[in-house]
Amino acid sequence: MYLNTNRAKNIKNKLRINENLHDAQMKLLKEDINHLNQEFLNIEHKRLKNDNEDLQHEFEHDRQRYLNTIRTQEKQLLLFCAILEKMSNTMQHNCNYGNIDKIIEQARYDEEKKT
């Protein structure tokens, strides 16, 4: 009977040891999962931050390009206005093209008629 009791205690102790090992392994696995999740989140955050910075740089580049285009077009418009003003002053006033205000009033731009 003493042997059976010892054997039963040994089996019970082995079960406890196995449970403790299982619990320790589960704890390690959970820690690994948490660590990997945190690492994934850090990588994803860094990727999104880089994407955002890239988009901001691209936006700023496009913005500067548009502003430069606007400045160039404004300069051209001022030049054309100065040319028209100069030409209208040199034309005879009885000529149909001598009155620049009348020309502007009659002028229309139609994209469809453009050839």
Jmol script that loads the backbone (N, CA, C; Angstrom):
load data "model"
ATOM      1  N   MET A   1       0.810  -1.180   0.000  1.00  0.00           N
ATOM      2  CA  MET A   1       0.000   0.000   0.000  1.00  0.00           C
ATOM      3  C   MET A   1       0.864   1.258   0.000  1.00  0.00           C
ATOM      4  N   TYR A   2       1.958   1.179   0.678  1.00  0.00           N
ATOM      5  CA  TYR A   2       2.877   2.300   0.717  1.00  0.00           C
ATOM      6  C   TYR A   2       3.368   2.637  -0.684  1.00  0.00           C
ATOM      7  N   LEU A   3       3.624   1.610  -1.506  1.00  0.00           N
ATOM      8  CA  LEU A   3       4.076   1.811  -2.875  1.00  0.00           C
ATOM      9  C   LEU A   3       2.997   2.478  -3.710  1.00  0.00           C
ATOM     10  N   ASN A   4       1.771   2.051  -3.518  1.00  0.00           N
ATOM     11  CA  ASN A   4       0.660   2.651  -4.264  1.00  0.00           C
ATOM     12  C   ASN A   4       0.474   4.113  -3.885  1.00  0.00           C
ATOM     13  N   THR A   5       0.648   4.421  -2.623  1.00  0.00           N
ATOM     14  CA  THR A   5       0.508   5.801  -2.167  1.00  0.00           C
ATOM     15  C   THR A   5       1.620   6.661  -2.767  1.00  0.00           C
ATOM     16  N   ASN A   6       2.852   6.148  -2.716  1.00  0.00           N
ATOM     17  CA  ASN A   6       3.969   6.887  -3.312  1.00  0.00           C
ATOM     18  C   ASN A   6       3.771   7.070  -4.808  1.00  0.00           C
ATOM     19  N   ARG A   7       3.321   6.010  -5.426  1.00  0.00           N
ATOM     20  CA  ARG A   7       3.092   6.079  -6.876  1.00  0.00           C
ATOM     21  C   ARG A   7       2.021   7.124  -7.202  1.00  0.00           C
ATOM     22  N   ALA A   8       0.969   7.141  -6.422  1.00  0.00           N
ATOM     23  CA  ALA A   8      -0.103   8.117  -6.626  1.00  0.00           C
ATOM     24  C   ALA A   8       0.426   9.535  -6.410  1.00  0.00           C
ATOM     25  N   LYS A   9       1.263   9.734  -5.374  1.00  0.00           N
ATOM     26  CA  LYS A   9       1.849  11.049  -5.111  1.00  0.00           C
ATOM     27  C   LYS A   9       2.769  11.464  -6.257  1.00  0.00           C
ATOM     28  N   ASN A  10       3.548  10.508  -6.746  1.00  0.00           N
ATOM     29  CA  ASN A  10       4.450  10.807  -7.864  1.00  0.00           C
ATOM     30  C   ASN A  10       3.669  11.236  -9.108  1.00  0.00           C
ATOM     31  N   ILE A  11       2.609  10.506  -9.376  1.00  0.00           N
ATOM     32  CA  ILE A  11       1.773  10.850 -10.539  1.00  0.00           C
ATOM     33  C   ILE A  11       1.166  12.233 -10.348  1.00  0.00           C
ATOM     34  N   LYS A  12       0.682  12.492  -9.133  1.00  0.00           N
ATOM     35  CA  LYS A  12       0.085  13.790  -8.833  1.00  0.00           C
ATOM     36  C   LYS A  12       1.127  14.906  -8.965  1.00  0.00           C
ATOM     37  N   ASN A  13       2.329  14.662  -8.450  1.00  0.00           N
ATOM     38  CA  ASN A  13       3.412  15.648  -8.557  1.00  0.00           C
ATOM     39  C   ASN A  13       3.796  15.886 -10.016  1.00  0.00           C
ATOM     40  N   LYS A  14       3.855  14.812 -10.811  1.00  0.00           N
ATOM     41  CA  LYS A  14       4.180  14.958 -12.228  1.00  0.00           C
ATOM     42  C   LYS A  14       3.124  15.800 -12.940  1.00  0.00           C
ATOM     43  N   LEU A  15       1.861  15.576 -12.564  1.00  0.00           N
ATOM     44  CA  LEU A  15       0.790  16.378 -13.157  1.00  0.00           C
ATOM     45  C   LEU A  15       0.952  17.855 -12.806  1.00  0.00           C
ATOM     46  N   ARG A  16       1.294  18.132 -11.539  1.00  0.00           N
ATOM     47  CA  ARG A  16       1.508  19.525 -11.120  1.00  0.00           C
ATOM     48  C   ARG A  16       2.689  20.137 -11.870  1.00  0.00           C
ATOM     49  N   ILE A  17       3.757  19.364 -11.986  1.00  0.00           N
ATOM     50  CA  ILE A  17       4.937  19.847 -12.704  1.00  0.00           C
ATOM     51  C   ILE A  17       4.577  20.125 -14.158  1.00  0.00           C
ATOM     52  N   ASN A  18       3.832  19.198 -14.769  1.00  0.00           N
ATOM     53  CA  ASN A  18       3.406  19.397 -16.158  1.00  0.00           C
ATOM     54  C   ASN A  18       2.507  20.624 -16.286  1.00  0.00           C
ATOM     55  N   GLU A  19       1.597  20.805 -15.313  1.00  0.00           N
ATOM     56  CA  GLU A  19       0.725  21.985 -15.339  1.00  0.00           C
ATOM     57  C   GLU A  19       1.553  23.262 -15.204  1.00  0.00           C
ATOM     58  N   ASN A  20       2.519  23.233 -14.285  1.00  0.00           N
ATOM     59  CA  ASN A  20       3.376  24.412 -14.096  1.00  0.00           C
ATOM     60  C   ASN A  20       4.182  24.707 -15.364  1.00  0.00           C
ATOM     61  N   LEU A  21       4.713  23.644 -16.003  1.00  0.00           N
ATOM     62  CA  LEU A  21       5.442  23.832 -17.255  1.00  0.00           C
ATOM     63  C   LEU A  21       4.518  24.386 -18.339  1.00  0.00           C
ATOM     64  N   HIS A  22       3.330  23.826 -18.393  1.00  0.00           N
ATOM     65  CA  HIS A  22       2.347  24.287 -19.383  1.00  0.00           C
ATOM     66  C   HIS A  22       1.999  25.753 -19.141  1.00  0.00           C
ATOM     67  N   ASP A  23       1.762  26.098 -17.876  1.00  0.00           N
ATOM     68  CA  ASP A  23       1.451  27.493 -17.542  1.00  0.00           C
ATOM     69  C   ASP A  23       2.617  28.420 -17.893  1.00  0.00           C
ATOM     70  N   ALA A  24       3.833  27.974 -17.599  1.00  0.00           N
ATOM     71  CA  ALA A  24       5.012  28.786 -17.912  1.00  0.00           C
ATOM     72  C   ALA A  24       5.157  28.948 -19.426  1.00  0.00           C
ATOM     73  N   GLN A  25       4.938  27.864 -20.160  1.00  0.00           N
ATOM     74  CA  GLN A  25       5.017  27.945 -21.618  1.00  0.00           C
ATOM     75  C   GLN A  25       3.933  28.871 -22.170  1.00  0.00           C
ATOM     76  N   MET A  26       2.740  28.767 -21.632  1.00  0.00           N
ATOM     77  CA  MET A  26       1.646  29.643 -22.071  1.00  0.00           C
ATOM     78  C   MET A  26       1.983  31.106 -21.783  1.00  0.00           C
ATOM     79  N   LYS A  27       2.560  31.346 -20.607  1.00  0.00           N
ATOM     80  CA  LYS A  27       2.936  32.713 -20.251  1.00  0.00           C
ATOM     81  C   LYS A  27       3.990  33.243 -21.228  1.00  0.00           C
ATOM     82  N   LEU A  28       4.997  32.413 -21.538  1.00  0.00           N
ATOM     83  CA  LEU A  28       6.026  32.825 -22.495  1.00  0.00           C
ATOM     84  C   LEU A  28       5.432  33.079 -23.877  1.00  0.00           C
ATOM     85  N   LEU A  29       4.530  32.214 -24.301  1.00  0.00           N
ATOM     86  CA  LEU A  29       3.891  32.398 -25.607  1.00  0.00           C
ATOM     87  C   LEU A  29       3.073  33.688 -25.644  1.00  0.00           C
ATOM     88  N   LYS A  30       2.351  33.959 -24.569  1.00  0.00           N
ATOM     89  CA  LYS A  30       1.571  35.204 -24.510  1.00  0.00           C
ATOM     90  C   LYS A  30       2.485  36.426 -24.550  1.00  0.00           C
ATOM     91  N   GLU A  31       3.606  36.344 -23.827  1.00  0.00           N
ATOM     92  CA  GLU A  31       4.563  37.452 -23.855  1.00  0.00           C
ATOM     93  C   GLU A  31       5.139  37.635 -25.255  1.00  0.00           C
ATOM     94  N   ASP A  32       5.458  36.512 -25.917  1.00  0.00           N
ATOM     95  CA  ASP A  32       5.960  36.588 -27.290  1.00  0.00           C
ATOM     96  C   ASP A  32       4.929  37.216 -28.222  1.00  0.00           C
ATOM     97  N   ILE A  33       3.685  36.804 -28.069  1.00  0.00           N
ATOM     98  CA  ILE A  33       2.611  37.355 -28.906  1.00  0.00           C
ATOM     99  C   ILE A  33       2.464  38.855 -28.659  1.00  0.00           C
ATOM    100  N   ASN A  34       2.470  39.239 -27.391  1.00  0.00           N
ATOM    101  CA  ASN A  34       2.362  40.670 -27.067  1.00  0.00           C
ATOM    102  C   ASN A  34       3.541  41.453 -27.636  1.00  0.00           C
ATOM    103  N   HIS A  35       4.732  40.881 -27.514  1.00  0.00           N
ATOM    104  CA  HIS A  35       5.927  41.539 -28.051  1.00  0.00           C
ATOM    105  C   HIS A  35       5.830  41.670 -29.573  1.00  0.00           C
ATOM    106  N   LEU A  36       5.415  40.603 -30.249  1.00  0.00           N
ATOM    107  CA  LEU A  36       5.283  40.642 -31.707  1.00  0.00           C
ATOM    108  C   LEU A  36       4.202  41.628 -32.144  1.00  0.00           C
ATOM    109  N   ASN A  37       3.094  41.659 -31.405  1.00  0.00           N
ATOM    110  CA  ASN A  37       2.032  42.627 -31.712  1.00  0.00           C
ATOM    111  C   ASN A  37       2.547  44.060 -31.573  1.00  0.00           C
ATOM    112  N   GLN A  38       3.291  44.308 -30.509  1.00  0.00           N
ATOM    113  CA  GLN A  38       3.832  45.653 -30.297  1.00  0.00           C
ATOM    114  C   GLN A  38       4.832  46.007 -31.394  1.00  0.00           C
ATOM    115  N   GLU A  39       5.656  45.043 -31.760  1.00  0.00           N
ATOM    116  CA  GLU A  39       6.627  45.264 -32.836  1.00  0.00           C
ATOM    117  C   GLU A  39       5.909  45.550 -34.157  1.00  0.00           C
ATOM    118  N   PHE A  40       4.854  44.789 -34.426  1.00  0.00           N
ATOM    119  CA  PHE A  40       4.061  45.021 -35.635  1.00  0.00           C
ATOM    120  C   PHE A  40       3.460  46.420 -35.625  1.00  0.00           C
ATOM    121  N   LEU A  41       2.897  46.814 -34.494  1.00  0.00           N
ATOM    122  CA  LEU A  41       2.296  48.147 -34.392  1.00  0.00           C
ATOM    123  C   LEU A  41       3.346  49.239 -34.596  1.00  0.00           C
ATOM    124  N   ASN A  42       4.534  49.040 -34.045  1.00  0.00           N
ATOM    125  CA  ASN A  42       5.606  50.027 -34.229  1.00  0.00           C
ATOM    126  C   ASN A  42       6.016  50.125 -35.695  1.00  0.00           C
ATOM    127  N   ILE A  43       6.143  48.981 -36.350  1.00  0.00           N
ATOM    128  CA  ILE A  43       6.511  48.971 -37.771  1.00  0.00           C
ATOM    129  C   ILE A  43       5.417  49.631 -38.605  1.00  0.00           C
ATOM    130  N   GLU A  44       4.172  49.292 -38.309  1.00  0.00           N
ATOM    131  CA  GLU A  44       3.044  49.869 -39.052  1.00  0.00           C
ATOM    132  C   GLU A  44       2.974  51.383 -38.834  1.00  0.00           C
ATOM    133  N   HIS A  45       3.195  51.807 -37.600  1.00  0.00           N
ATOM    134  CA  HIS A  45       3.194  53.241 -37.291  1.00  0.00           C
ATOM    135  C   HIS A  45       4.297  53.954 -38.078  1.00  0.00           C
ATOM    136  N   LYS A  46       5.484  53.353 -38.102  1.00  0.00           N
ATOM    137  CA  LYS A  46       6.600  53.945 -38.832  1.00  0.00           C
ATOM    138  C   LYS A  46       6.295  54.010 -40.328  1.00  0.00           C
ATOM    139  N   ARG A  47       5.685  52.943 -40.871  1.00  0.00           N
ATOM    140  CA  ARG A  47       5.338  52.921 -42.295  1.00  0.00           C
ATOM    141  C   ARG A  47       4.326  54.017 -42.617  1.00  0.00           C
ATOM    142  N   LEU A  48       3.300  54.124 -41.778  1.00  0.00           N
ATOM    143  CA  LEU A  48       2.278  55.148 -42.005  1.00  0.00           C
ATOM    144  C   LEU A  48       2.868  56.555 -41.879  1.00  0.00           C
ATOM    145  N   LYS A  49       3.767  56.725 -40.931  1.00  0.00           N
ATOM    146  CA  LYS A  49       4.413  58.027 -40.762  1.00  0.00           C
ATOM    147  C   LYS A  49       5.238  58.370 -42.006  1.00  0.00           C
ATOM    148  N   ASN A  50       5.978  57.397 -42.522  1.00  0.00           N
ATOM    149  CA  ASN A  50       6.765  57.624 -43.742  1.00  0.00           C
ATOM    150  C   ASN A  50       5.865  57.924 -44.936  1.00  0.00           C
ATOM    151  N   ASP A  51       4.762  57.176 -45.051  1.00  0.00           N
ATOM    152  CA  ASP A  51       3.811  57.432 -46.139  1.00  0.00           C
ATOM    153  C   ASP A  51       3.257  58.852 -46.046  1.00  0.00           C
ATOM    154  N   ASN A  52       2.921  59.253 -44.837  1.00  0.00           N
ATOM    155  CA  ASN A  52       2.378  60.592 -44.620  1.00  0.00           C
ATOM    156  C   ASN A  52       3.407  61.662 -44.994  1.00  0.00           C
ATOM    157  N   GLU A  53       4.654  61.458 -44.583  1.00  0.00           N
ATOM    158  CA  GLU A  53       5.704  62.421 -44.930  1.00  0.00           C
ATOM    159  C   GLU A  53       5.908  62.482 -46.439  1.00  0.00           C
ATOM    160  N   ASP A  54       5.881  61.319 -47.093  1.00  0.00           N
ATOM    161  CA  ASP A  54       6.021  61.292 -48.553  1.00  0.00           C
ATOM    162  C   ASP A  54       4.897  62.074 -49.227  1.00  0.00           C
ATOM    163  N   LEU A  55       3.673  61.870 -48.741  1.00  0.00           N
ATOM    164  CA  LEU A  55       2.530  62.582 -49.314  1.00  0.00           C
ATOM    165  C   LEU A  55       2.637  64.088 -49.073  1.00  0.00           C
ATOM    166  N   GLN A  56       3.108  64.459 -47.900  1.00  0.00           N
ATOM    167  CA  GLN A  56       3.274  65.887 -47.611  1.00  0.00           C
ATOM    168  C   GLN A  56       4.324  66.516 -48.523  1.00  0.00           C
ATOM    169  N   HIS A  57       5.430  65.805 -48.740  1.00  0.00           N
ATOM    170  CA  HIS A  57       6.464  66.327 -49.644  1.00  0.00           C
ATOM    171  C   HIS A  57       5.920  66.437 -51.070  1.00  0.00           C
ATOM    172  N   GLU A  58       5.192  65.417 -51.492  1.00  0.00           N
ATOM    173  CA  GLU A  58       4.612  65.440 -52.840  1.00  0.00           C
ATOM    174  C   GLU A  58       3.617  66.592 -52.976  1.00  0.00           C
ATOM    175  N   PHE A  59       2.783  66.763 -51.957  1.00  0.00           N
ATOM    176  CA  PHE A  59       1.814  67.855 -51.961  1.00  0.00           C
ATOM    177  C   PHE A  59       2.527  69.204 -52.031  1.00  0.00           C
ATOM    178  N   GLU A  60       3.564  69.371 -51.228  1.00  0.00           N
ATOM    179  CA  GLU A  60       4.299  70.638 -51.216  1.00  0.00           C
ATOM    180  C   GLU A  60       4.970  70.890 -52.568  1.00  0.00           C
ATOM    181  N   HIS A  61       5.511  69.837 -53.172  1.00  0.00           N
ATOM    182  CA  HIS A  61       6.134  69.968 -54.495  1.00  0.00           C
ATOM    183  C   HIS A  61       5.093  70.413 -55.531  1.00  0.00           C
ATOM    184  N   ASP A  62       3.927  69.756 -55.527  1.00  0.00           N
ATOM    185  CA  ASP A  62       2.855  70.135 -56.456  1.00  0.00           C
ATOM    186  C   ASP A  62       2.391  71.564 -56.197  1.00  0.00           C
ATOM    187  N   ARG A  63       2.270  71.909 -54.934  1.00  0.00           N
ATOM    188  CA  ARG A  63       1.829  73.256 -54.559  1.00  0.00           C
ATOM    189  C   ARG A  63       2.801  74.300 -55.106  1.00  0.00           C
ATOM    190  N   GLN A  64       4.093  74.070 -54.929  1.00  0.00           N
ATOM    191  CA  GLN A  64       5.097  75.004 -55.435  1.00  0.00           C
ATOM    192  C   GLN A  64       5.044  75.102 -56.960  1.00  0.00           C
ATOM    193  N   ARG A  65       4.849  73.961 -57.606  1.00  0.00           N
ATOM    194  CA  ARG A  65       4.760  73.956 -59.067  1.00  0.00           C
ATOM    195  C   ARG A  65       3.550  74.767 -59.535  1.00  0.00           C
ATOM    196  N   TYR A  66       2.409  74.591 -58.863  1.00  0.00           N
ATOM    197  CA  TYR A  66       1.208  75.351 -59.230  1.00  0.00           C
ATOM    198  C   TYR A  66       1.409  76.846 -58.987  1.00  0.00           C
ATOM    199  N   LEU A  67       2.026  77.187 -57.870  1.00  0.00           N
ATOM    200  CA  LEU A  67       2.282  78.602 -57.586  1.00  0.00           C
ATOM    201  C   LEU A  67       3.210  79.214 -58.633  1.00  0.00           C
ATOM    202  N   ASN A  68       4.223  78.467 -59.039  1.00  0.00           N
ATOM    203  CA  ASN A  68       5.125  78.961 -60.090  1.00  0.00           C
ATOM    204  C   ASN A  68       4.378  79.157 -61.407  1.00  0.00           C
ATOM    205  N   THR A  69       3.482  78.231 -61.725  1.00  0.00           N
ATOM    206  CA  THR A  69       2.679  78.355 -62.947  1.00  0.00           C
ATOM    207  C   THR A  69       1.800  79.602 -62.874  1.00  0.00           C
ATOM    208  N   ILE A  70       1.186  79.818 -61.727  1.00  0.00           N
ATOM    209  CA  ILE A  70       0.329  80.998 -61.546  1.00  0.00           C
ATOM    210  C   ILE A  70       1.151  82.276 -61.702  1.00  0.00           C
ATOM    211  N   ARG A  71       2.324  82.314 -61.078  1.00  0.00           N
ATOM    212  CA  ARG A  71       3.181  83.512 -61.193  1.00  0.00           C
ATOM    213  C   ARG A  71       3.566  83.771 -62.652  1.00  0.00           C
ATOM    214  N   THR A  72       3.938  82.703 -63.355  1.00  0.00           N
ATOM    215  CA  THR A  72       4.319  82.843 -64.766  1.00  0.00           C
ATOM    216  C   THR A  72       3.147  83.356 -65.592  1.00  0.00           C
ATOM    217  N   GLN A  73       1.965  82.799 -65.363  1.00  0.00           N
ATOM    218  CA  GLN A  73       0.785  83.226 -66.118  1.00  0.00           C
ATOM    219  C   GLN A  73       0.398  84.659 -65.780  1.00  0.00           C
ATOM    220  N   GLU A  74       0.552  85.047 -64.518  1.00  0.00           N
ATOM    221  CA  GLU A  74       0.265  86.435 -64.149  1.00  0.00           C
ATOM    222  C   GLU A  74       1.218  87.399 -64.858  1.00  0.00           C
ATOM    223  N   LYS A  75       2.498  87.020 -64.928  1.00  0.00           N
ATOM    224  CA  LYS A  75       3.469  87.865 -65.641  1.00  0.00           C
ATOM    225  C   LYS A  75       3.113  87.968 -67.121  1.00  0.00           C
ATOM    226  N   GLN A  76       2.732  86.843 -67.727  1.00  0.00           N
ATOM    227  CA  GLN A  76       2.340  86.861 -69.142  1.00  0.00           C
ATOM    228  C   GLN A  76       1.106  87.729 -69.353  1.00  0.00           C
ATOM    229  N   LEU A  77       0.147  87.619 -68.459  1.00  0.00           N
ATOM    230  CA  LEU A  77      -1.070  88.417 -68.566  1.00  0.00           C
ATOM    231  C   LEU A  77      -0.747  89.909 -68.472  1.00  0.00           C
ATOM    232  N   LEU A  78       0.104  90.271 -67.522  1.00  0.00           N
ATOM    233  CA  LEU A  78       0.496  91.680 -67.397  1.00  0.00           C
ATOM    234  C   LEU A  78       1.231  92.156 -68.646  1.00  0.00           C
ATOM    235  N   LEU A  79       2.074  91.297 -69.208  1.00  0.00           N
ATOM    236  CA  LEU A  79       2.782  91.651 -70.437  1.00  0.00           C
ATOM    237  C   LEU A  79       1.799  91.859 -71.583  1.00  0.00           C
ATOM    238  N   PHE A  80       0.842  90.936 -71.738  1.00  0.00           N
ATOM    239  CA  PHE A  80      -0.151  91.064 -72.809  1.00  0.00           C
ATOM    240  C   PHE A  80      -0.993  92.320 -72.626  1.00  0.00           C
ATOM    241  N   CYS A  81      -1.355  92.614 -71.389  1.00  0.00           N
ATOM    242  CA  CYS A  81      -2.125  93.841 -71.130  1.00  0.00           C
ATOM    243  C   CYS A  81      -1.303  95.076 -71.498  1.00  0.00           C
ATOM    244  N   ALA A  82      -0.026  95.066 -71.158  1.00  0.00           N
ATOM    245  CA  ALA A  82       0.839  96.199 -71.500  1.00  0.00           C
ATOM    246  C   ALA A  82       0.984  96.333 -73.011  1.00  0.00           C
ATOM    247  N   ILE A  83       1.119  95.205 -73.706  1.00  0.00           N
ATOM    248  CA  ILE A  83       1.216  95.231 -75.173  1.00  0.00           C
ATOM    249  C   ILE A  83      -0.065  95.788 -75.775  1.00  0.00           C
ATOM    250  N   LEU A  84      -1.219  95.318 -75.295  1.00  0.00           N
ATOM    251  CA  LEU A  84      -2.501  95.817 -75.807  1.00  0.00           C
ATOM    252  C   LEU A  84      -2.647  97.313 -75.558  1.00  0.00           C
ATOM    253  N   GLU A  85      -2.280  97.729 -74.370  1.00  0.00           N
ATOM    254  CA  GLU A  85      -2.379  99.153 -74.033  1.00  0.00           C
ATOM    255  C   GLU A  85      -1.475  99.977 -74.958  1.00  0.00           C
ATOM    256  N   LYS A  86      -0.278  99.506 -75.177  1.00  0.00           N
ATOM    257  CA  LYS A  86       0.668 100.203 -76.054  1.00  0.00           C
ATOM    258  C   LYS A  86       0.138 100.249 -77.482  1.00  0.00           C
ATOM    259  N   MET A  87      -0.407  99.128 -77.951  1.00  0.00           N
ATOM    260  CA  MET A  87      -0.930  99.073 -79.321  1.00  0.00           C
ATOM    261  C   MET A  87      -2.153  99.963 -79.479  1.00  0.00           C
ATOM    262  N   SER A  88      -3.022  99.955 -78.485  1.00  0.00           N
ATOM    263  CA  SER A  88      -4.240 100.766 -78.613  1.00  0.00           C
ATOM    264  C   SER A  88      -3.908 102.254 -78.603  1.00  0.00           C
ATOM    265  N   ASN A  89      -2.861 102.644 -77.897  1.00  0.00           N
ATOM    266  CA  ASN A  89      -2.454 104.056 -77.874  1.00  0.00           C
ATOM    267  C   ASN A  89      -1.855 104.486 -79.209  1.00  0.00           C
ATOM    268  N   THR A  90      -1.243 103.546 -79.917  1.00  0.00           N
ATOM    269  CA  THR A  90      -0.608 103.908 -81.188  1.00  0.00           C
ATOM    270  C   THR A  90      -1.574 103.848 -82.359  1.00  0.00           C
ATOM    271  N   MET A  91      -2.698 103.172 -82.207  1.00  0.00           N
ATOM    272  CA  MET A  91      -3.675 103.073 -83.301  1.00  0.00           C
ATOM    273  C   MET A  91      -4.503 104.349 -83.366  1.00  0.00           C
ATOM    274  N   GLN A  92      -4.997 104.613 -84.500  1.00  0.00           N
ATOM    275  CA  GLN A  92      -5.855 105.781 -84.682  1.00  0.00           C
ATOM    276  C   GLN A  92      -7.145 105.568 -83.898  1.00  0.00           C
ATOM    277  N   HIS A  93      -7.631 106.619 -83.342  1.00  0.00           N
ATOM    278  CA  HIS A  93      -8.841 106.511 -82.523  1.00  0.00           C
ATOM    279  C   HIS A  93     -10.083 106.247 -83.352  1.00  0.00           C
ATOM    280  N   ASN A  94     -10.031 106.526 -84.623  1.00  0.00           N
ATOM    281  CA  ASN A  94     -11.199 106.238 -85.453  1.00  0.00           C
ATOM    282  C   ASN A  94     -11.194 104.787 -85.940  1.00  0.00           C
ATOM    283  N   CYS A  95     -10.119 104.069 -85.680  1.00  0.00           N
ATOM    284  CA  CYS A  95     -10.010 102.657 -86.068  1.00  0.00           C
ATOM    285  C   CYS A  95     -10.847 101.811 -85.107  1.00  0.00           C
ATOM    286  N   ASN A  96     -11.400 100.708 -85.599  1.00  0.00           N
ATOM    287  CA  ASN A  96     -12.201  99.816 -84.753  1.00  0.00           C
ATOM    288  C   ASN A  96     -11.395  99.214 -83.598  1.00  0.00           C
ATOM    289  N   TYR A  97     -10.088  99.112 -83.760  1.00  0.00           N
ATOM    290  CA  TYR A  97      -9.253  98.492 -82.735  1.00  0.00           C
ATOM    291  C   TYR A  97      -8.550  99.513 -81.850  1.00  0.00           C
ATOM    292  N   GLY A  98      -8.960 100.738 -81.920  1.00  0.00           N
ATOM    293  CA  GLY A  98      -8.342 101.789 -81.122  1.00  0.00           C
ATOM    294  C   GLY A  98      -8.859 101.843 -79.701  1.00  0.00           C
ATOM    295  N   ASN A  99     -10.046 101.331 -79.459  1.00  0.00           N
ATOM    296  CA  ASN A  99     -10.652 101.384 -78.135  1.00  0.00           C
ATOM    297  C   ASN A  99     -10.512 100.009 -77.468  1.00  0.00           C
ATOM    298  N   ILE A 100      -9.571  99.912 -76.569  1.00  0.00           N
ATOM    299  CA  ILE A 100      -9.285  98.605 -75.950  1.00  0.00           C
ATOM    300  C   ILE A 100     -10.433  98.117 -75.081  1.00  0.00           C
ATOM    301  N   ASP A 101     -11.138  99.039 -74.432  1.00  0.00           N
ATOM    302  CA  ASP A 101     -12.275  98.630 -73.604  1.00  0.00           C
ATOM    303  C   ASP A 101     -13.358  97.978 -74.458  1.00  0.00           C
ATOM    304  N   LYS A 102     -13.579  98.524 -75.644  1.00  0.00           N
ATOM    305  CA  LYS A 102     -14.567  97.950 -76.564  1.00  0.00           C
ATOM    306  C   LYS A 102     -14.109  96.570 -77.049  1.00  0.00           C
ATOM    307  N   ILE A 103     -12.818  96.416 -77.305  1.00  0.00           N
ATOM    308  CA  ILE A 103     -12.278  95.116 -77.738  1.00  0.00           C
ATOM    309  C   ILE A 103     -12.481  94.073 -76.641  1.00  0.00           C
ATOM    310  N   ILE A 104     -12.173  94.445 -75.412  1.00  0.00           N
ATOM    311  CA  ILE A 104     -12.331  93.519 -74.278  1.00  0.00           C
ATOM    312  C   ILE A 104     -13.794  93.139 -74.107  1.00  0.00           C
ATOM    313  N   GLU A 105     -14.669  94.110 -74.261  1.00  0.00           N
ATOM    314  CA  GLU A 105     -16.101  93.860 -74.120  1.00  0.00           C
ATOM    315  C   GLU A 105     -16.597  92.876 -75.177  1.00  0.00           C
ATOM    316  N   GLN A 106     -16.083  92.971 -76.386  1.00  0.00           N
ATOM    317  CA  GLN A 106     -16.545  92.114 -77.477  1.00  0.00           C
ATOM    318  C   GLN A 106     -15.812  90.767 -77.532  1.00  0.00           C
ATOM    319  N   ALA A 107     -14.684  90.685 -76.896  1.00  0.00           N
ATOM    320  CA  ALA A 107     -13.877  89.458 -76.976  1.00  0.00           C
ATOM    321  C   ALA A 107     -14.454  88.366 -76.079  1.00  0.00           C
ATOM    322  N   ARG A 108     -14.526  87.172 -76.609  1.00  0.00           N
ATOM    323  CA  ARG A 108     -14.979  86.002 -75.846  1.00  0.00           C
ATOM    324  C   ARG A 108     -14.094  84.828 -76.223  1.00  0.00           C
ATOM    325  N   TYR A 109     -13.774  84.006 -75.235  1.00  0.00           N
ATOM    326  CA  TYR A 109     -12.971  82.814 -75.504  1.00  0.00           C
ATOM    327  C   TYR A 109     -13.888  81.609 -75.407  1.00  0.00           C
ATOM    328  N   ASP A 110     -13.889  80.812 -76.446  1.00  0.00           N
ATOM    329  CA  ASP A 110     -14.727  79.614 -76.471  1.00  0.00           C
ATOM    330  C   ASP A 110     -13.828  78.412 -76.735  1.00  0.00           C
ATOM    331  N   GLU A 111     -13.707  77.537 -75.761  1.00  0.00           N
ATOM    332  CA  GLU A 111     -12.828  76.367 -75.856  1.00  0.00           C
ATOM    333  C   GLU A 111     -13.214  75.469 -77.023  1.00  0.00           C
ATOM    334  N   GLU A 112     -14.503  75.339 -77.291  1.00  0.00           N
ATOM    335  CA  GLU A 112     -14.959  74.448 -78.361  1.00  0.00           C
ATOM    336  C   GLU A 112     -14.615  74.987 -79.746  1.00  0.00           C
ATOM    337  N   LYS A 113     -14.586  76.295 -79.910  1.00  0.00           N
ATOM    338  CA  LYS A 113     -14.274  76.885 -81.213  1.00  0.00           C
ATOM    339  C   LYS A 113     -12.777  76.978 -81.454  1.00  0.00           C
ATOM    340  N   LYS A 114     -11.994  76.686 -80.436  1.00  0.00           N
ATOM    341  CA  LYS A 114     -10.539  76.768 -80.555  1.00  0.00           C
ATOM    342  C   LYS A 114     -10.054  75.742 -81.582  1.00  0.00           C
ATOM    343  N   THR A 115      -9.191  76.185 -82.520  1.00  0.00           N
ATOM    344  CA  THR A 115      -8.672  75.262 -83.548  1.00  0.00           C
ATOM    345  C   THR A 115      -7.178  75.215 -83.508  1.00  0.00           C
TER     346      THR A 115
END
end "model"
wireframe off; spacefill off
backbone 0.3
color backbone group
